[in-house]
């Protein structure tokens, strides 16, 4: 795996991948994977680690083989490579049907409850004076939230102590991120600060809270907690194969943080948002549902577009059928036609939808929800008694979706 990392760094420097070395590594990884026996429902940490090692090795080999062969992959092969349970994809349609009316209600509620007196204008961070002003404005508030929310999380969970090792800083990038090398949680100024029509700057409190939950409690703590453990090497390194789980964990904490704040009026007061928190909370719930619906609709649209059982992707009748299927669950009437037409030519000669689009379905995996169910079966709930145990399990290591659930099941069973 260190040789793979070196190959990746080589590619970054010279813009060419050492394919011969990759072929040698792939062969050795495949041989090692073959030597590890298959174990279903491993009963111990050791068994879980061995099973996950085999899964990771096989996944890395599959990704290397795909690159080295230069060949296209069909839909099912891509899903299998990422370890996405097929049930997480087949349930998308049912979820959309069950939540469409509720999501439309949330849109109406947002429209009726939100006072929109002025346009929220984007920041012109390319202008030096605007950039400096926005950075100063955002930095003060990021530091304040980091200190106060960090104190709250230290009181709620043992993993909260690790936030002391993280610096929260502003970035003018459009997206927030955590840098494990510098231990910096970089919050995107354009996401949390906006300008009104009179030129004054304002903070999007809900967005800052959300980003702190997703990037801070999710990604940042995942890296920091993992770096202090004695896990096997491969579990301490993030991979394409672990992205689905990492995002599932981050999305979980993105929601948790709002409930934590709801239960702490003292923290609301310290942040200066107690007066408007109920509005922030309801807006967060409504927008979370809307964002989840749009994400699942996108994922469902990919599954419909890549479904060969519907017929030839070039057949006008098949195209019409795909549009009709999406029209039954869409929020926007124009979305189905736009999506199908936009990706109509993204197929190879065998009729397979392109790899990059299908690989987006890795974010449809729901390992956190299944892990929570395993904890609940053992009487461990995400409350003041069980939270630390669950947090430490979720944030320790980088796992494939299947390995993540296996590990949670073993932890829950032995607590």
C-alpha positions as CSV (number, residue, x, y, z in Angstrom):
1,X,0.0,0.0,0.0
2,X,3.0,2.3,0.6
3,X,4.1,1.5,-2.9
4,X,0.7,2.4,-4.2
5,X,1.0,5.7,-2.4
6,X,4.4,6.3,-3.9
7,X,3.0,5.6,-7.4
8,X,0.2,8.2,-6.7
9,X,2.8,10.8,-5.6
10,X,4.9,10.0,-8.7
11,X,1.8,10.6,-10.9
12,X,1.1,13.9,-9.1
13,X,4.7,15.1,-9.9
14,X,5.3,13.8,-13.4
15,X,1.7,13.5,-14.7
16,X,2.2,9.9,-15.7
17,X,1.3,6.7,-13.7
18,X,4.0,4.0,-13.4
19,X,1.9,1.3,-15.0
20,X,4.5,-1.4,-14.8
21,X,5.0,-0.9,-11.1
22,X,1.2,-0.8,-10.7
23,X,0.9,-4.1,-12.5
24,X,3.5,-5.7,-10.2
25,X,1.8,-4.3,-7.1
26,X,-1.6,-5.5,-8.3
27,X,-0.3,-9.0,-8.8
28,X,1.2,-9.1,-5.3
29,X,-2.0,-7.6,-3.7
30,X,-4.1,-10.2,-5.5
31,X,-1.9,-13.0,-4.2
32,X,-2.1,-11.7,-0.7
33,X,-5.9,-11.3,-0.9
34,X,-6.2,-14.9,-2.1
35,X,-4.2,-16.2,0.9
36,X,-6.7,-14.7,3.3
37,X,-9.7,-17.0,4.0
38,X,-13.2,-15.8,3.6
39,X,-15.1,-15.2,6.8
40,X,-18.7,-14.1,7.0
41,X,-19.8,-12.2,10.1
42,X,-16.4,-12.3,11.8
43,X,-16.8,-12.6,15.6
44,X,-13.8,-10.5,16.8
45,X,-11.7,-7.5,16.1
46,X,-9.0,-9.7,14.6
47,X,-11.5,-11.4,12.3
48,X,-13.1,-8.0,11.3
49,X,-9.6,-6.6,10.4
50,X,-8.6,-9.7,8.3
51,X,-11.9,-9.6,6.4
52,X,-11.6,-5.9,5.8
53,X,-8.0,-6.3,4.7
54,X,-9.1,-8.8,2.1
55,X,-11.9,-6.5,1.0
56,X,-9.6,-3.6,0.7
57,X,-6.9,-5.6,-1.2
58,X,-9.5,-6.9,-3.7
59,X,-10.9,-3.5,-4.2
60,X,-7.5,-1.9,-4.8
61,X,-6.7,-4.7,-7.3
62,X,-10.0,-4.1,-9.1
63,X,-9.3,-0.4,-9.4
64,X,-5.8,-1.0,-10.7
65,X,-7.0,-3.6,-13.1
66,X,-9.6,-1.2,-14.4
67,X,-6.9,1.4,-15.0
68,X,-4.4,-1.0,-16.5
69,X,-6.8,-2.7,-18.9
70,X,-8.2,0.5,-20.2
71,X,-11.6,-1.2,-20.6
72,X,-15.0,-0.1,-19.6
73,X,-17.0,-1.6,-16.7
74,X,-20.6,-2.4,-16.5
75,X,-23.0,-1.0,-13.9
76,X,-23.0,-4.1,-11.6
77,X,-19.2,-4.4,-11.6
78,X,-18.7,-0.8,-10.5
79,X,-21.2,-1.2,-7.7
80,X,-19.5,-4.4,-6.5
81,X,-16.1,-2.7,-6.6
82,X,-17.1,0.0,-4.2
83,X,-18.8,-2.5,-1.9
84,X,-22.2,-0.8,-2.2
85,X,-25.0,-3.0,-1.0
86,X,-27.5,-3.4,-3.8
87,X,-30.3,-2.8,-1.3
88,X,-29.1,0.8,-0.8
89,X,-29.7,1.5,-4.5
90,X,-32.9,-0.5,-5.0
91,X,-34.5,1.3,-2.0
92,X,-34.0,4.8,-3.5
93,X,-37.3,4.8,-5.5
94,X,-39.3,3.8,-2.4
95,X,-37.7,6.5,-0.3
96,X,-38.4,9.1,-2.9
97,X,-42.0,8.1,-3.2
98,X,-42.5,8.1,0.6
99,X,-40.9,11.5,1.1
100,X,-41.9,13.5,-2.0
101,X,-45.0,15.2,-0.4
102,X,-43.1,15.8,2.8
103,X,-40.3,17.5,0.9
104,X,-42.7,19.7,-1.1
105,X,-44.3,20.7,2.2
106,X,-40.9,21.7,3.5
107,X,-40.3,23.9,0.4
108,X,-43.7,25.6,1.1
109,X,-42.8,26.0,4.7
110,X,-39.4,27.5,3.9
111,X,-41.0,30.0,1.5
112,X,-43.7,31.1,3.9
113,X,-41.4,31.4,6.9
114,X,-38.3,32.9,5.4
115,X,-38.1,36.7,5.1
116,X,-36.3,37.4,1.8
117,X,-36.0,41.2,1.7
118,X,-32.8,41.4,-0.3
119,X,-30.8,39.2,-2.6
120,X,-27.9,37.3,-1.0
121,X,-25.0,38.3,-3.2
122,X,-21.9,36.2,-3.7
123,X,-18.6,37.6,-2.4
124,X,-16.2,39.1,-5.0
125,X,-13.2,37.4,-3.4
126,X,-11.1,38.2,-6.5
127,X,-11.2,41.8,-5.4
128,X,-8.4,42.2,-2.7
129,X,-10.3,44.7,-0.5
130,X,-13.4,42.5,-0.5
131,X,-11.3,39.4,0.2
132,X,-9.5,40.9,3.2
133,X,-12.8,42.3,4.7
134,X,-14.6,38.9,4.2
135,X,-11.7,36.9,5.6
136,X,-11.5,39.1,8.7
137,X,-15.3,39.0,9.2
138,X,-15.4,35.2,8.7
139,X,-12.3,34.4,10.7
140,X,-13.6,36.0,13.9
141,X,-16.8,34.0,13.7
142,X,-15.2,30.7,12.7
143,X,-12.9,31.0,15.7
144,X,-15.8,31.8,18.0
145,X,-17.8,28.8,16.8
146,X,-14.8,26.5,17.0
147,X,-14.2,27.4,20.6
148,X,-17.8,27.3,21.8
149,X,-18.9,24.2,19.8
150,X,-15.7,22.5,20.8
151,X,-16.4,23.0,24.5
152,X,-19.9,21.7,24.0
153,X,-18.7,18.5,22.2
154,X,-16.1,17.9,24.9
155,X,-18.9,17.8,27.5
156,X,-21.0,15.4,25.3
157,X,-18.4,12.8,24.1
158,X,-14.9,11.6,24.8
159,X,-13.9,12.2,21.2
160,X,-14.6,15.9,21.7
161,X,-11.2,16.3,23.4
162,X,-9.6,15.7,20.0
163,X,-11.0,19.0,18.7
164,X,-8.2,20.7,20.7
165,X,-5.7,19.4,18.1
166,X,-7.5,21.1,15.3
167,X,-7.2,24.7,14.0
168,X,-10.3,26.2,12.4
169,X,-9.3,28.7,9.7
170,X,-11.0,30.6,6.8
171,X,-10.4,29.7,3.2
172,X,-11.5,31.5,0.0
173,X,-12.0,28.2,-1.7
174,X,-15.6,27.4,-2.6
175,X,-15.6,24.2,-0.6
176,X,-14.6,23.5,3.0
177,X,-12.1,20.8,3.8
178,X,-9.8,19.3,6.5
179,X,-6.1,19.1,5.8
180,X,-4.6,16.2,7.8
181,X,-1.1,17.4,7.2
182,X,-1.6,20.8,8.9
183,X,-4.5,19.7,11.1
184,X,-6.5,22.7,9.7
185,X,-10.3,22.7,9.4
186,X,-10.7,25.2,6.5
187,X,-14.2,26.7,6.4
188,X,-15.2,28.2,3.0
189,X,-15.8,31.9,3.4
190,X,-18.0,32.1,0.3
191,X,-20.3,29.5,1.8
192,X,-20.8,31.2,5.2
193,X,-20.6,34.9,4.4
194,X,-22.7,36.8,1.9
195,X,-23.1,40.4,1.0
196,X,-26.5,42.2,0.9
197,X,-27.4,44.8,-1.7
198,X,-26.0,47.7,0.5
199,X,-22.6,46.0,0.6
200,X,-22.7,44.9,4.2
201,X,-21.5,41.4,5.2
202,X,-23.7,38.8,6.9
203,X,-23.1,35.4,8.4
204,X,-25.1,32.3,7.4
205,X,-25.3,30.8,10.9
206,X,-27.0,27.6,9.7
207,X,-24.4,27.0,7.1
208,X,-21.5,27.5,9.5
209,X,-23.1,25.1,12.0
210,X,-23.7,22.5,9.2
211,X,-20.2,22.7,7.9
212,X,-18.7,22.4,11.4
213,X,-20.7,19.2,11.9
214,X,-19.8,17.8,8.5
215,X,-16.2,18.8,8.2
216,X,-15.3,19.2,11.8
217,X,-17.2,16.5,13.7
218,X,-17.2,14.2,10.7
219,X,-14.0,14.4,8.5
220,X,-11.6,16.2,10.9
221,X,-12.3,14.0,13.9
222,X,-12.3,10.9,11.8
223,X,-8.7,11.8,10.8
224,X,-7.5,12.9,14.2
225,X,-9.0,10.0,16.2
226,X,-7.7,7.5,13.7
227,X,-4.2,9.0,13.9
228,X,-4.0,8.3,17.6
229,X,-5.0,4.6,17.4
230,X,-3.1,1.4,17.1
231,X,-5.1,0.1,14.1
232,X,-3.4,-1.8,11.3
233,X,-1.8,0.5,8.8
234,X,-4.3,0.0,6.0
235,X,-7.2,1.1,8.3
236,X,-5.4,4.4,9.0
237,X,-5.3,5.4,5.3
238,X,-8.3,6.8,3.5
239,X,-9.0,5.4,0.0
240,X,-11.4,5.6,-2.8
241,X,-12.9,2.5,-1.3
242,X,-13.6,4.2,2.0
243,X,-15.1,7.4,0.6
244,X,-18.7,6.2,0.8
245,X,-18.3,5.5,4.5
246,X,-16.5,8.7,5.3
247,X,-19.3,10.7,3.7
248,X,-22.0,8.7,5.5
249,X,-20.3,9.5,8.8
250,X,-19.9,13.2,7.9
251,X,-23.5,13.5,6.9
252,X,-24.6,11.8,10.2
253,X,-22.7,14.4,12.3
254,X,-23.9,17.2,10.1
255,X,-27.4,16.4,11.5
256,X,-26.3,15.6,15.0
257,X,-24.8,19.0,15.7
258,X,-28.2,20.7,15.3
259,X,-29.7,18.4,17.8
260,X,-26.8,19.0,20.2
261,X,-27.4,22.8,19.9
262,X,-31.1,22.4,20.4
263,X,-30.5,20.6,23.7
264,X,-28.1,23.3,24.9
265,X,-29.7,26.8,25.3
266,X,-26.4,27.8,27.1
267,X,-24.4,27.2,23.9
268,X,-27.0,29.0,21.8
269,X,-26.7,32.0,24.1
270,X,-22.9,31.9,24.0
271,X,-23.0,31.9,20.2
272,X,-25.5,34.8,20.2
273,X,-28.2,32.8,18.3
274,X,-30.6,31.9,21.1
275,X,-33.2,34.3,19.8
276,X,-33.2,32.9,16.3
277,X,-32.2,29.3,17.0
278,X,-35.7,27.8,16.5
279,X,-35.8,29.4,13.1
280,X,-32.3,28.1,12.3
281,X,-33.2,24.6,13.5
282,X,-36.4,24.3,11.5
283,X,-34.7,25.7,8.4
284,X,-31.9,23.2,8.9
285,X,-34.4,20.3,9.1
286,X,-36.3,21.5,6.0
287,X,-33.1,22.1,4.0
288,X,-31.6,18.8,5.1
289,X,-34.7,17.0,3.8
290,X,-34.6,18.9,0.5
291,X,-30.8,18.3,0.1
292,X,-31.3,14.6,0.9
293,X,-34.2,14.3,-1.6
294,X,-32.2,16.0,-4.4
295,X,-29.2,13.7,-3.7
296,X,-31.3,10.6,-3.7
297,X,-33.1,11.7,-6.8
298,X,-29.7,12.2,-8.5
299,X,-28.7,8.7,-7.4
300,X,-31.9,7.2,-8.6
301,X,-31.6,9.0,-11.9
302,X,-28.1,7.4,-12.4
303,X,-29.6,3.9,-11.6
304,X,-32.4,4.5,-14.1
305,X,-30.0,5.8,-16.8
306,X,-27.7,2.8,-16.4
307,X,-30.4,0.2,-16.3
308,X,-29.9,-2.0,-19.4
309,X,-33.1,-4.0,-18.6
310,X,-35.1,-1.0,-19.8
311,X,-33.7,-1.5,-23.3
312,X,-31.2,0.1,-25.8
313,X,-30.2,3.6,-24.4
314,X,-30.5,5.0,-28.0
315,X,-34.0,3.8,-28.5
316,X,-36.4,6.9,-28.3
317,X,-39.0,4.7,-26.5
318,X,-36.5,3.8,-23.9
319,X,-35.4,7.4,-23.4
320,X,-39.1,8.3,-23.0
321,X,-39.6,5.6,-20.4
322,X,-36.6,6.8,-18.4
323,X,-37.9,10.3,-18.4
324,X,-41.3,9.1,-17.3
325,X,-39.8,7.2,-14.4
326,X,-38.0,10.2,-13.1
327,X,-41.0,12.5,-13.7
328,X,-43.0,10.4,-11.2
329,X,-40.6,11.4,-8.3
330,X,-39.1,14.7,-9.4
331,X,-39.5,18.0,-7.6
332,X,-38.7,20.1,-10.6
333,X,-40.7,19.3,-13.8
334,X,-37.7,20.1,-16.1
335,X,-35.2,17.9,-14.2
336,X,-36.0,14.5,-15.9
337,X,-35.6,15.7,-19.5
338,X,-32.5,17.8,-18.6
339,X,-30.7,14.9,-16.8
340,X,-31.4,12.3,-19.5
341,X,-30.4,14.6,-22.3
342,X,-27.3,15.9,-20.5
343,X,-26.0,12.3,-20.1
344,X,-27.5,10.7,-23.2
345,X,-24.1,10.3,-24.8
346,X,-22.3,9.1,-21.8
347,X,-22.3,5.4,-22.8
348,X,-19.6,3.2,-24.2
349,X,-19.9,0.8,-27.2
350,X,-21.4,-1.9,-25.0
351,X,-24.1,0.4,-23.7
352,X,-22.5,0.9,-20.3
353,X,-23.0,4.2,-18.5
354,X,-19.7,5.9,-17.9
355,X,-17.6,4.9,-14.9
356,X,-17.4,8.4,-13.3
357,X,-21.2,8.9,-13.2
358,X,-22.0,5.4,-11.9
359,X,-19.3,5.7,-9.2
360,X,-21.3,8.6,-7.7
361,X,-23.6,5.9,-6.4
362,X,-21.0,5.1,-3.7
363,X,-22.6,8.0,-1.8
364,X,-25.9,6.0,-1.7
365,X,-24.4,3.6,0.8
366,X,-25.9,3.8,4.3
367,X,-23.4,2.1,6.6
368,X,-24.1,4.5,9.5
369,X,-27.8,3.7,9.6
370,X,-27.1,-0.1,9.6
371,X,-24.4,0.3,12.3
372,X,-26.8,2.3,14.5
373,X,-29.3,-0.5,14.2
374,X,-26.6,-3.0,15.4
375,X,-25.9,-0.9,18.4
376,X,-29.6,-0.5,19.2
377,X,-30.0,-4.3,19.1
378,X,-27.5,-4.5,21.9
379,X,-29.2,-1.7,23.9
380,X,-26.7,1.0,23.0
381,X,-28.3,4.2,21.8
382,X,-27.0,7.5,20.7
383,X,-27.7,9.2,24.0
384,X,-25.7,10.4,27.0
385,X,-24.9,6.8,27.9
386,X,-24.0,5.3,24.6
387,X,-22.8,8.3,22.6
388,X,-19.1,8.1,23.4
389,X,-18.9,4.4,22.5
390,X,-20.7,5.0,19.1
391,X,-18.6,8.1,18.4
392,X,-15.3,6.3,19.0
393,X,-16.4,3.4,16.8
394,X,-17.6,5.6,13.9
395,X,-14.6,7.9,13.9
396,X,-11.8,5.3,14.4
397,X,-10.4,4.1,11.1
398,X,-11.3,4.3,7.5
399,X,-13.6,1.5,6.4
400,X,-15.4,0.1,3.4
401,X,-19.2,0.2,4.0
402,X,-19.4,-3.5,4.8
403,X,-16.3,-3.4,7.1
404,X,-17.7,-0.4,9.0
405,X,-20.9,-2.3,9.8
406,X,-19.0,-5.5,10.7
407,X,-16.8,-3.5,13.1
408,X,-19.8,-1.8,14.7
409,X,-21.5,-5.1,15.2
410,X,-18.5,-6.6,17.0
411,X,-18.0,-3.5,19.2
412,X,-21.7,-3.4,20.2
413,X,-21.7,-7.1,21.0
414,X,-18.7,-6.9,23.3
415,X,-19.7,-3.7,25.2
